[in-house]
């Protein structure tokens, strides 16, 4: 598939990572949703310093354009559902429970800069080859991975007569400890057997994207467990 076309965003999964970017495994450490509008990944760069040599007569003798430094991505997720589990995972804010222990809300306190999470996004792919001649696949998706997002916080909230959108912001970091990941997100062989990524991201990388024939996870309105694997935080 040489010319994939990205269509609708379909599913997002967030996974808890620790202050060093390591996956936190076990129960209550991931969440899957599809009730969102957009996921913006805005490039954050620092302009480099230009070097110019100018003669006394005004002639430019030499010029070199400065090389920008890539800081990462500023993330903005616009979503609709007010899930205490999702907000706790992404912002570190404390959930609020009812008499039966079920989570019914959350507290807005200080920004938890030592918490973090990973974002995975599946977007539908358009094209003639999205359904290959094999009974083991249901289509194809563009898969995006941001393995380490920090400083998660909710934006301004306005409640009135119209639909309410919530905005989660954060920023990516490089040198995550995601490794090949705890999930099966790509085909491991010609039989389309689900498996993890084949290689980890490089230490300077903030994002990975690729085409996959492995379907996104099922959406649920509750915490989900993260498999106990070798990349887990201690």
Rosetta silent file (secondary structure, phi, psi, omega in degrees, C-alpha in Angstrom):
SEQUENCE: XXXXXXXXXXXXXXXXXXXXXXXXXXXXXXXXXXXXXXXXXXXXXXXXXXXXXXXXXXXXXXXXXXXXXXXXXXXXXXXXXXXXXXXXXXXXXXXXXXXXXXXXXXXXXXXXXXXXXXXXXXXXXXXXXXXXXXXXXXXXXXXXXXXXXXXXXXXXXXXXXXXXXXXXXXXXXXXXXXXXXXXXXXXXXXXXXXXXXXXXXXXXXXXXXXXXXXXXXXXXXXXXXXXXXXXXXX
SCORE:     score description
SCORE:     0.000 S_00000001
   1 L     0.000   96.069 -171.585    0.000    0.000    0.000 S_00000001
   2 L   -90.561  -21.481 -175.844    2.125    2.871   -1.293 S_00000001
   3 L  -131.298   65.242 -179.161   -0.382    5.759   -1.245 S_00000001
   4 L   -70.976  145.355  176.313   -2.658    5.461    1.797 S_00000001
   5 E  -112.336  127.222 -179.449   -5.259    8.160    2.391 S_00000001
   6 E   -81.831  125.685  177.527   -6.108    9.027    5.985 S_00000001
   7 E  -105.424 -137.157 -175.138   -9.845    9.148    6.637 S_00000001
   8 E   -68.778  139.802  167.536  -11.694    9.447    9.924 S_00000001
   9 E   -67.601  140.123 -171.078   -9.967    9.077   13.268 S_00000001
  10 E  -118.010  -51.305 -172.183  -11.559    6.079   14.926 S_00000001
  11 E  -142.772  145.307  174.522  -10.146    5.051   18.304 S_00000001
  12 E  -127.230  139.276  171.260   -7.767    6.363   20.958 S_00000001
  13 E  -124.276  133.839  173.396   -6.102    4.451   23.767 S_00000001
  14 E  -113.039  142.312 -178.332   -4.246    6.122   26.623 S_00000001
  15 E  -132.141  136.259 -179.531   -1.847    4.185   28.854 S_00000001
  16 E   -70.553  134.270  170.353   -0.292    5.276   32.122 S_00000001
  17 E  -125.533  156.810 -177.510    3.488    5.761   32.179 S_00000001
  18 L   -86.519 -172.195 -175.096    5.637    6.709   35.161 S_00000001
  19 L   -68.499  -10.134  175.496    7.869    9.752   35.648 S_00000001
  20 L  -105.551    6.087  178.874   10.597    8.068   33.557 S_00000001
  21 L    83.376   14.833  178.749    8.287    7.179   30.661 S_00000001
  22 E   -88.856  143.663  178.951    7.972    3.487   31.553 S_00000001
  23 E   -64.597  134.236  174.255    4.690    1.646   31.007 S_00000001
  24 L   -97.201  111.926 -175.179    2.742    1.013   34.217 S_00000001
  25 L   -90.623  172.359  178.852    1.283   -2.481   33.889 S_00000001
  26 E    99.258 -170.607 -175.377   -1.572   -4.157   35.707 S_00000001
  27 E   -70.224  154.874  171.778   -5.174   -3.163   36.361 S_00000001
  28 E    62.206   35.258 -176.290   -6.601    0.362   35.968 S_00000001
  29 E  -124.830    7.815  174.020   -3.792    1.656   33.763 S_00000001
  30 E  -148.070  166.587 -177.724   -5.346    2.194   30.323 S_00000001
  31 E  -154.650  139.247 -178.749   -8.541    3.524   28.768 S_00000001
  32 E  -120.710  131.988 -179.487  -10.043    3.271   25.265 S_00000001
  33 E  -141.817  156.249  172.907  -12.417    5.859   23.783 S_00000001
  34 L  -131.435    0.167 -178.256  -13.931    6.874   20.489 S_00000001
  35 L   -91.682   70.065  179.102  -16.075    9.818   21.619 S_00000001
  36 E  -139.418  161.547 -178.167  -13.642   12.547   20.581 S_00000001
  37 E   -98.354  -53.009 -176.489  -13.495   15.220   17.897 S_00000001
  38 E  -148.428  154.618  167.829   -9.830   15.787   17.094 S_00000001
  39 E  -124.568  109.382  179.498   -6.298   15.004   18.197 S_00000001
  40 E   -94.497  133.888  176.222   -3.935   17.837   17.298 S_00000001
  41 E  -122.433   88.808 -172.553   -0.177   17.189   17.266 S_00000001
  42 E   -91.139  127.200 -177.454    1.360   20.632   16.842 S_00000001
  43 E   -66.851  133.656  177.721    5.082   20.846   16.120 S_00000001
  44 E  -117.114  113.727 -178.943    7.109   22.740   18.726 S_00000001
  45 E  -129.653  158.106  172.314   10.479   24.022   17.473 S_00000001
  46 E  -113.112  125.209 -178.553   13.061   26.586   18.494 S_00000001
  47 L   -62.636  138.055  175.665   14.435   28.708   15.682 S_00000001
  48 L   -76.756  170.624 -179.031   18.142   28.354   15.098 S_00000001
  49 L   -94.407  120.640  177.745   20.527   31.309   14.997 S_00000001
  50 L   -72.843  145.749  176.733   21.331   32.652   11.540 S_00000001
  51 E  -116.494  124.800 -178.779   24.971   33.528   10.796 S_00000001
  52 E  -133.541  135.938  175.796   25.660   36.434    8.448 S_00000001
  53 E  -112.174  116.142 -176.657   28.919   38.057    7.340 S_00000001
  54 E  -121.527  129.283 -179.884   28.393   41.597    6.094 S_00000001
  55 L   -75.438  166.790 -179.640   31.135   43.847    4.683 S_00000001
  56 L   -61.025  -28.902 -179.457   31.540   47.518    5.537 S_00000001
  57 L   -85.007    4.862  178.200   30.020   48.460    2.178 S_00000001
  58 L    94.521   -8.010  179.962   26.837   46.493    2.977 S_00000001
  59 L   -71.336  134.874  175.947   27.657   43.506    0.813 S_00000001
  60 E   -83.922  113.972 -177.306   26.689   40.149    2.309 S_00000001
  61 E   -85.548  -25.945 -179.968   29.807   37.991    2.100 S_00000001
  62 E  -166.737  150.419 -178.682   28.275   34.864    3.536 S_00000001
  63 E  -150.289  136.067  176.241   25.085   33.600    5.119 S_00000001
  64 E  -133.292  123.025  178.980   24.059   30.402    6.862 S_00000001
  65 L   -72.614  133.400  178.945   20.511   29.687    7.940 S_00000001
  66 L   -67.672  147.420 -179.715   20.226   28.447   11.517 S_00000001
  67 L   -91.260  120.676  179.566   18.994   24.901   12.062 S_00000001
  68 L   -64.706  150.573  175.406   15.781   24.742   14.145 S_00000001
  69 E  -102.089  130.250 -179.065   15.701   22.468   17.202 S_00000001
  70 E   -86.644  118.630 -178.064   12.765   20.079   17.461 S_00000001
  71 E   -93.115  -23.982 -177.682   11.243   20.164   20.947 S_00000001
  72 E   134.294 -156.773 -179.863    8.376   17.756   20.343 S_00000001
  73 E  -119.221  136.186  168.679    4.632   18.015   19.868 S_00000001
  74 E   -89.803  119.439 -172.288    2.100   20.076   21.766 S_00000001
  75 E   -99.273  136.504  173.086   -0.898   17.775   22.028 S_00000001
  76 E  -135.436  116.100  178.518   -4.534   18.877   22.133 S_00000001
  77 E  -110.246  118.453  176.421   -7.290   16.285   22.373 S_00000001
  78 E   -98.342  119.796 -175.113  -10.854   17.548   22.037 S_00000001
  79 E  -138.399  175.917 -172.333  -13.296   15.057   23.502 S_00000001
  80 L  -117.861  -41.691 -172.369  -16.826   14.840   24.890 S_00000001
  81 L   -75.479  130.917  178.880  -17.190   12.204   27.600 S_00000001
  82 L   -91.303   79.968 -178.439  -16.521   13.294   31.199 S_00000001
  83 L   -97.140  118.533  177.148  -14.926   10.057   32.376 S_00000001
  84 H   -58.347  -35.516 -179.684  -13.219   10.217   35.799 S_00000001
  85 H   -64.513  -47.184 -179.613  -11.028    7.278   34.776 S_00000001
  86 H   -64.068  -42.605 -178.371   -9.802    8.965   31.598 S_00000001
  87 H   -67.607  -38.614  176.928   -9.182   12.286   33.336 S_00000001
  88 H   -63.411  -42.389 -179.127   -7.282   10.608   36.178 S_00000001
  89 H   -63.358  -39.098 -171.069   -5.072    8.724   33.714 S_00000001
  90 H   -94.536  -24.912 -177.933   -4.179   11.778   31.649 S_00000001
  91 H  -114.024  -16.925 -176.757   -4.016   14.585   34.239 S_00000001
  92 L    78.412    4.908  178.567   -3.209   12.795   37.494 S_00000001
  93 L   -72.005  149.409 -175.886   -6.167   14.480   39.204 S_00000001
  94 L   -75.247  130.492  175.139   -7.843   12.517   42.005 S_00000001
  95 E   -76.150  160.059  179.671  -11.116   10.739   41.118 S_00000001
  96 E  -119.106  128.985 -174.816  -14.166   11.046   43.368 S_00000001
  97 E  -106.435  154.070  175.267  -16.145    7.927   44.308 S_00000001
  98 L   -86.965 -171.086 -176.035  -19.748    7.359   45.315 S_00000001
  99 L   -63.221  -26.645 -177.772  -21.092    5.358   48.248 S_00000001
 100 L   -95.041    5.931  179.739  -20.539    2.080   46.391 S_00000001
 101 L    89.400   -9.078  178.523  -16.947    2.853   45.413 S_00000001
 102 L   -72.713  141.420 -179.201  -17.779    3.582   41.766 S_00000001
 103 E   -75.385  127.335 -177.976  -16.081    6.657   40.330 S_00000001
 104 E  -124.348   -3.603 -179.062  -18.557    9.455   39.711 S_00000001
 105 E  -173.020 -166.522 -178.370  -16.327   12.531   39.410 S_00000001
 106 E  -155.686  160.460  176.817  -12.917   14.087   39.912 S_00000001
 107 L  -103.218  140.898  173.410  -11.168   16.955   41.700 S_00000001
 108 L   -97.950  112.771 -178.154   -9.350   19.781   39.912 S_00000001
 109 L  -126.501 -147.276 -178.897   -6.145   20.486   41.814 S_00000001
 110 L   -73.885  158.787  178.049   -2.579   21.375   40.866 S_00000001
 111 L   -70.137  128.180 -178.062   -0.975   20.263   37.602 S_00000001
 112 L   -91.178   89.563 -174.691    0.718   16.898   38.092 S_00000001
 113 L   -75.180  -13.410 -179.884    3.994   17.374   36.204 S_00000001
 114 L   -93.956    0.358  177.727    5.413   14.020   37.355 S_00000001
 115 L   -97.110  162.544  179.936    2.604   11.988   35.772 S_00000001
 116 E  -159.621  169.891  179.928    2.477   10.891   32.161 S_00000001
 117 E  -157.352  160.071  173.525    0.656    8.826   29.607 S_00000001
 118 E  -105.839  148.649  175.567    0.980    7.409   26.111 S_00000001
 119 E  -119.841  130.871  169.655   -1.504    8.066   23.318 S_00000001
 120 E  -118.936  137.067 -179.810   -2.279    5.653   20.492 S_00000001
 121 E  -129.133  133.565  173.179   -4.592    6.700   17.660 S_00000001
 122 E  -111.400  127.414  176.585   -6.139    4.592   14.917 S_00000001
 123 E  -122.835  140.332 -178.695   -7.434    6.356   11.788 S_00000001
 124 E   -65.774  149.207  178.864   -9.179    4.638    8.902 S_00000001
 125 E  -112.786  136.155  174.639   -7.331    4.213    5.620 S_00000001
 126 E  -104.732  144.610  179.049   -8.912    4.651    2.201 S_00000001
 127 L   153.433  165.264 -175.945   -7.617    2.824   -0.853 S_00000001
 128 L   -73.122  -18.742 -173.800   -8.058   -0.199   -3.046 S_00000001
 129 L  -105.435   14.360 -177.349   -5.740   -2.389   -0.974 S_00000001
 130 L   -73.362  -17.077  176.668   -7.213   -1.888    2.513 S_00000001
 131 L  -121.202   81.176 -178.773   -8.948   -5.270    2.280 S_00000001
 132 L   -66.335  166.473 -177.074   -6.304   -7.702    0.971 S_00000001
 133 L   -77.439   66.088  176.490   -7.208  -11.190   -0.211 S_00000001
 134 L  -146.562  138.255 -178.322   -6.920  -12.813    3.188 S_00000001
 135 L   -78.354    0.831 -173.808   -9.673  -13.845    5.612 S_00000001
 136 L   -98.103    0.775 -179.679   -7.643  -12.745    8.624 S_00000001
 137 L  -124.614  152.131  179.953   -7.926   -8.957    8.198 S_00000001
 138 L  -113.637    7.274 -178.154  -10.828   -6.519    8.430 S_00000001
 139 L   143.482 -158.572 -179.632   -9.174   -3.520    6.801 S_00000001
 140 L  -143.867  152.299 -179.071   -6.292   -1.171    7.446 S_00000001
 141 E  -138.055  151.257  165.488   -5.588    1.743    9.733 S_00000001
 142 E   -87.458  125.049 -178.129   -2.949    4.422   10.166 S_00000001
 143 E  -107.135  126.582  177.375   -1.569    3.909   13.654 S_00000001
 144 E  -114.198  136.684  176.786   -0.023    6.827   15.562 S_00000001
 145 E  -127.399  123.270  168.179    1.969    6.414   18.774 S_00000001
 146 E  -114.247   97.369 -166.840    3.019    9.200   21.131 S_00000001
 147 E   -75.783  -13.843 -177.356    4.727    7.116   23.816 S_00000001
 148 E  -148.915  105.036  176.871    5.345    9.808   26.421 S_00000001
 149 E  -117.279  132.436 -178.429    3.054   12.794   27.022 S_00000001
 150 E  -125.021  174.542  177.083    3.459   14.922   30.151 S_00000001
 151 E    58.078   38.561  178.678    1.886   17.972   31.817 S_00000001
 152 E   -67.068  132.351  178.751   -1.635   16.833   31.012 S_00000001
 153 E  -153.628  151.168  177.027   -4.280   19.371   31.943 S_00000001
 154 E   -85.627  144.458  179.702   -7.851   20.253   31.044 S_00000001
 155 L   -86.606 -165.538 -179.283   -8.543   23.537   29.302 S_00000001
 156 L   -60.612  146.541 -178.605  -11.266   26.120   29.785 S_00000001
 157 L  -126.967  124.525  178.421  -14.762   24.785   30.341 S_00000001
 158 L  -126.391  120.213 -177.418  -17.928   26.618   29.317 S_00000001
 159 L  -113.062  124.526 -179.697  -21.323   25.073   30.052 S_00000001
 160 L  -152.928 -137.007 -176.744  -24.449   26.529   28.486 S_00000001
 161 L   -88.673   -8.551 -177.680  -27.154   25.639   26.015 S_00000001
 162 L  -105.581  172.331  178.744  -24.814   24.063   23.454 S_00000001
 163 L   -60.336  144.488 -176.788  -22.777   20.859   23.380 S_00000001
 164 L  -102.674  125.192  174.197  -19.789   20.884   25.727 S_00000001
 165 L  -105.053  139.802  173.525  -16.307   20.086   24.452 S_00000001
 166 E  -110.477  143.131 -178.281  -13.423   19.293   26.762 S_00000001
 167 E  -122.787  122.666  175.178   -9.822   19.917   25.718 S_00000001
 168 E  -103.831  127.939  178.115   -6.873   17.988   27.110 S_00000001
 169 E  -118.694  156.119  178.568   -3.436   19.468   26.466 S_00000001
 170 E  -171.760 -178.750  179.538    0.030   18.091   27.049 S_00000001
 171 E  -139.897  144.022 -177.689    3.478   17.892   25.505 S_00000001
 172 E   -81.721  158.351  173.042    5.549   14.972   24.268 S_00000001
 173 L  -130.067  152.533  176.408    8.965   13.933   25.492 S_00000001
 174 L   -90.759  177.882  175.831   11.671   11.888   23.794 S_00000001
 175 L    60.435   42.100  177.463   13.642    8.955   25.187 S_00000001
 176 L   -73.018  166.386  177.394   10.582    7.089   26.446 S_00000001
 177 E  -107.639   28.909 -178.736   10.822    3.569   27.869 S_00000001
 178 L   -64.879  -32.331 -178.015    7.887    2.301   25.797 S_00000001
 179 L    64.209 -135.832  176.340   10.084   -0.216   23.989 S_00000001
 180 L   -88.712    0.230  174.853    8.085   -2.332   21.546 S_00000001
 181 L    88.219  159.335 -179.325    5.015   -1.670   23.666 S_00000001
 182 L   -89.732    0.815 -172.531    2.697   -3.865   25.737 S_00000001
 183 L  -120.720  159.252  173.272    0.112   -4.353   22.988 S_00000001
 184 L   -89.457  106.325 -172.811   -0.311   -6.234   19.712 S_00000001
 185 L  -123.042   -2.701  178.016   -0.595   -3.429   17.154 S_00000001
 186 E  -149.120  162.911 -179.778    0.854   -4.855   13.917 S_00000001
 187 E   -71.061  136.206 -179.676    1.055   -8.089   11.949 S_00000001
 188 L   -93.930  -14.451 -177.850    3.938  -10.328   12.997 S_00000001
 189 L  -160.078 -178.935 -177.807    3.904  -12.540    9.873 S_00000001
 190 L   -66.825  -19.131  177.076    2.166  -13.166    6.534 S_00000001
 191 L   -81.881    3.726  178.914   -0.674  -14.880    8.384 S_00000001
 192 L    62.864   34.944  176.185   -1.434  -11.500    9.983 S_00000001
 193 L   -69.205  125.276 -179.608   -0.793  -12.788   13.497 S_00000001
 194 E   -63.147  136.358  178.534   -1.136   -9.833   15.901 S_00000001
 195 E  -152.328  172.047  177.250    2.107   -8.839   17.574 S_00000001
 196 L   -74.896  177.221  174.804    3.896   -5.862   19.138 S_00000001
 197 L   -59.528  151.303 -177.216    6.028   -3.394   17.213 S_00000001
 198 L   -78.724  -31.156 -179.981    9.165   -4.959   15.770 S_00000001
 199 L  -138.614  150.980  175.801   11.549   -2.270   17.009 S_00000001
 200 L   -77.376  166.225  173.888   11.375    0.467   19.663 S_00000001
 201 L   -69.414  152.974  174.360   11.500    4.167   18.891 S_00000001
 202 L   -69.096  160.774 -173.983   14.864    5.844   18.816 S_00000001
 203 L   -66.095  -20.318  179.505   15.913    7.821   21.879 S_00000001
 204 L   -99.218    7.014 -172.664   15.328   11.163   20.127 S_00000001
 205 L   -93.881  145.928  179.539   11.915   10.243   18.716 S_00000001
 206 L  -112.563  -21.985 -173.756    8.554   11.621   19.834 S_00000001
 207 L  -151.139  147.681  171.435    6.121    9.874   17.469 S_00000001
 208 E  -132.176  144.015  175.436    5.758    6.833   15.256 S_00000001
 209 E  -142.116  141.113  178.123    3.123    6.181   12.590 S_00000001
 210 E  -160.885  166.273  178.330    2.580    3.221   10.293 S_00000001
 211 E   -86.145  134.662  178.529   -0.090    1.227    8.464 S_00000001
 212 E  -134.043  149.430  174.613   -1.483   -1.740   10.332 S_00000001
 213 L  -102.852    4.934  178.065   -4.027   -4.441    9.567 S_00000001
 214 L   -89.706  122.448 -174.577   -4.584   -5.163   13.260 S_00000001
 215 L   -64.281  151.579  177.838   -7.900   -3.665   14.362 S_00000001
 216 L   -67.193  164.256 -178.879   -8.006   -1.101   17.197 S_00000001
 217 L   -69.668  163.582  179.651   -9.076   -2.197   20.679 S_00000001
 218 L   -75.189  137.916 -179.894  -12.697   -2.372   21.796 S_00000001
 219 L   -77.946  133.726  175.219  -14.076    0.796   23.359 S_00000001
 220 L  -138.687  156.454  179.457  -15.173    0.558   27.002 S_00000001
 221 L  -102.275   53.674 -177.594  -16.204    3.145   29.578 S_00000001
 222 L  -162.628  165.086  171.912  -13.901    1.866   32.316 S_00000001
 223 L   -56.831  149.459  173.449  -10.284    1.304   33.215 S_00000001
 224 E  -125.396  149.301  178.954   -8.558   -1.453   31.254 S_00000001
 225 E   -77.401  154.397  173.710   -5.582   -3.582   32.337 S_00000001
 226 E  -107.381  128.857 -177.196   -2.160   -3.329   30.755 S_00000001
 227 L   -56.042  143.053  178.030   -0.477   -6.702   30.065 S_00000001
 228 L   -80.701  103.912 -178.047    2.360   -7.635   32.398 S_00000001
 229 L  -133.005 -177.955 -173.268    5.408   -7.622   30.132 S_00000001
 230 L   -68.750  -16.433 -176.725    9.092   -6.791   30.297 S_00000001
 231 L   -91.939    8.695 -175.922    8.726   -3.040   29.661 S_00000001
 232 E   -69.355  151.181  172.975    6.679   -2.438   32.817 S_00000001
 233 L   -68.379  147.307 -179.577    7.681    0.099   35.435 S_00000001
 234 L   -68.876    0.000    0.000    9.107   -1.492   38.583 S_00000001
